């Protein structure tokens, strides 16, 4: 295919300074918009989910302890003031 033919296919009639008009993409490789929940998570995914859940629970406990310590410290400061 010659360079002129390629230029005619991809360059607009107004010249190279204008926006390039491209044919629409057919969408052969697009994922469907529906969520696929039909497959069972793999063992690796299930273990990762369990680790994540344990880590989040531990984080919540740690945050609660921090808030409890901060409340105790504030109470002690108010009592000594």
Secondary structure by P-SEA (a helix, b strand, c coil): ccaaaaaaacccccccccccccccccccccccccccccccccaaaaaaaaaaaaaaaaaaaaaaaaaaaaaaaaaaaaaac
